[in-house]
């Protein structure tokens, strides 16, 4: 019966945990595939809701090893478990690719320091207001200004190459503020994709009966990446 099956599943948590851990360990390649000497990983979080729920009850945090074509780490938290690079598994010298939920300067700085002496790197998509940014001379970096400049003065670019800026991401407060050197890599979306993204923003704001920030409309026309990798 359904109640009996449910009862058995609730009693099998330790078994499924052990089985999953074994599969993850067995799936790791002895000699991982590398990209220019670096192992690439992806991380993301997925939300789960219980029947009848109106929000997120559980979240699965996953790290995927592109070299072996397998998940290398899985973690389940309650709905309050936020996406963070600290939840990922990445060997020293590896490169982690993540979406904008992971664009937190303090987390990125902690991730950079590997235990074996070799730093780890990240490529994280970010929004216009997710990071506090400074130029190398200590002045506030105007990301929206840079995007508007790219919009108004597009350069001919047959190879569709992005433009990048070397900046510092701030984390901590007051006297404990620290700086993480990063590169911002910015690529305009194709015009038709930008229109779709901006229309989606407008519909979302209208549905929530909120005024859409014009800066969000500008940023919707670009893909902005924060990375610790050199040019």
ABEGO torsion letter per residue (X at the ends): XAAAAAAAAAAAAAAAAAAAAAAAAAABBABBBBBGGBBBBBBBBBBBBBBGBABBABBBBBBBBAAAGBBABBBBBBAABBBBAAABBBBBGBBBBBBAAABBAAAAAAAABBAAGBBBBBBBBBBAAABBBBBAAGBBBBAAAAAAAAAABBBBBAAGBBBBBBBBBBBEBEAABBBBBBBBBBBBBBAAAAAAAAAAAAAAAAAAGBBBBAAAAAAAABBBBBBABBX
